[in-house]
Amino acid sequence: MKKEDMSETKQMLFARNLICACIESDDNADYQGLIYHQYADNPIAFDGMMDFMMKLEELFDEWDFPQRGLAPRVFKKGSRDDIGYKKKKLSDKLPIEVISEANGVRNVQNKKGKLGTFVIQVVYRQDATWQGHVIHQEKNEKIDFVSALELIKIMDRALKA
């Protein structure tokens, strides 16, 4: 698609696990804001990019989507359930499908942050990091990323431009 065509057409992502990151403030390039997802009306606040990444990782684990490529190591006796892992139930449905059916789906691509807005789709969680796509809403620009660090760098560059 030509650059002039992209300005006329709004970039959109369609996926089960879309996240809208609304950046509200900046504390020396450590951003604070709100995370919106399709299965809840209320946003999740984050205080810094490390908190942002941890909260997204928790959501992905809760949804079991995208599934982890690596399981965390456990160095203590007991099962993984002892450290917060749920036992998988034998079912044909993924947890994200059950959550979607129970809560319905909301549009997250219409939210706006004071400093910037990013719609994020994490497609894979492989090699102990994330791979996917991000749309910087204000510039209508879609960028692929191959790691969580690259995602943070993309967001930082866009917010400083």
C-alpha positions in Angstrom: 0.0 0.0 0.0 1.3 3.4 -0.9 2.0 5.9 1.9 -0.7 8.4 0.6 -3.2 5.5 0.6 -2.4 4.7 4.3 -3.3 8.2 5.3 -6.7 7.8 3.8 -7.4 4.4 5.3 -7.3 3.9 9.0 -5.1 1.0 10.1 -7.0 -1.7 11.9 -6.1 -4.9 13.6 -8.6 -7.7 14.3 -7.6 -10.3 16.9 -8.8 -12.0 20.1 -6.1 -10.3 22.1 -6.0 -6.7 21.0 -4.7 -4.3 23.6 -5.0 -0.5 23.5 -2.3 1.3 25.4 -3.3 4.9 26.2 -0.2 6.8 27.3 -1.3 9.5 29.8 1.9 10.9 31.3 5.7 10.7 31.0 8.1 10.5 33.9 11.5 10.8 32.2 10.5 8.4 29.4 8.9 5.9 31.8 5.3 6.2 30.7 2.1 5.9 32.7 -1.3 5.2 31.3 -4.2 2.8 30.8 -4.5 -0.6 29.2 -7.9 -1.4 27.5 -8.8 -4.8 26.3 -11.8 -6.3 24.5 -13.2 -8.2 27.5 -13.7 -5.5 30.2 -15.2 -2.0 30.4 -12.7 -0.7 32.9 -9.0 -0.1 32.0 -6.0 -1.4 33.8 -3.7 1.4 35.0 0.1 1.0 34.7 2.9 3.0 36.3 5.9 2.6 34.1 6.8 0.4 31.2 7.9 -2.6 33.3 4.5 -2.5 35.0 2.9 -2.3 31.5 4.8 -5.4 30.4 4.0 -7.4 33.6 0.3 -6.6 33.4 0.1 -7.6 29.7 1.9 -10.8 30.5 -0.6 -11.5 33.3 -3.5 -10.9 30.8 -2.0 -13.3 28.2 -1.5 -15.9 30.9 -5.1 -15.5 32.1 -6.3 -15.8 28.5 -3.8 -18.5 27.7 -3.5 -16.6 24.4 -1.1 -16.3 22.8 0.3 -19.3 24.5 3.8 -19.2 26.1 6.6 -20.7 24.1 8.5 -21.4 27.2 7.3 -22.2 30.7 9.0 -20.4 33.6 11.4 -22.5 35.7 10.4 -23.5 39.2 13.2 -24.1 41.8 11.0 -25.0 44.8 9.1 -28.1 45.7 5.4 -28.2 44.8 3.5 -27.8 41.6 3.2 -24.8 39.4 -0.2 -24.2 40.9 1.5 -23.2 44.1 3.0 -20.2 42.3 -0.2 -19.1 40.6 -0.6 -21.4 37.6 -4.1 -22.8 37.1 -4.6 -26.5 36.3 -5.8 -26.8 32.7 -9.2 -28.3 32.4 -9.8 -30.7 29.5 -12.0 -28.6 27.2 -12.3 -27.8 23.6 -12.3 -24.1 24.3 -9.4 -21.9 25.1 -9.8 -19.7 28.2 -9.9 -16.6 26.0 -13.0 -18.1 24.2 -14.7 -18.7 27.5 -13.9 -15.2 28.6 -15.2 -13.8 25.3 -18.5 -15.6 25.6 -19.0 -14.6 29.2 -18.1 -10.9 28.8 -18.7 -10.0 25.2 -16.3 -8.0 23.0 -15.7 -4.3 23.1 -14.0 -2.0 20.6 -10.6 -0.8 21.9 -9.5 1.0 18.8 -11.5 4.1 19.6 -9.7 5.0 22.9 -7.2 7.9 23.1 -4.3 8.7 25.4 -3.2 12.2 26.2 0.4 11.7 24.9 -0.3 8.8 22.5 -2.3 5.7 21.7 -1.1 2.3 20.6 -3.2 -0.7 19.5 -1.1 -3.8 20.1 -1.5 -7.4 18.9 0.9 -9.9 20.3 0.8 -12.8 17.9 3.4 -15.1 19.5 5.1 -15.4 22.9 8.2 -17.3 21.8 11.9 -17.2 22.8 10.8 -15.7 26.1 9.5 -12.5 24.5 6.7 -11.2 22.3 6.2 -10.9 18.5 3.4 -9.0 16.9 2.1 -5.7 15.5 1.5 -2.2 16.9 -0.4 0.7 15.4 0.5 4.2 16.4 -3.0 5.6 16.2 -2.0 9.3 15.9 0.2 8.6 12.9 -1.9 5.7 11.5 1.3 3.7 11.2 1.5 -0.1 11.6 4.9 -1.6 12.7 5.9 -5.2 13.3 8.0 -6.0 16.4 10.0 -9.1 17.2 10.5 -8.6 21.0 8.9 -6.8 23.9 12.0 -4.5 24.0 11.5 -3.5 20.4 7.8 -2.8 21.1 8.9 -0.4 23.9 11.4 1.3 21.7 8.8 1.8 18.9 6.4 3.3 21.4 9.2 5.5 22.9 10.3 6.8 19.5 6.8 7.6 18.5 6.1 9.5 21.7 9.3 11.5 21.3 8.7 12.4 17.7 
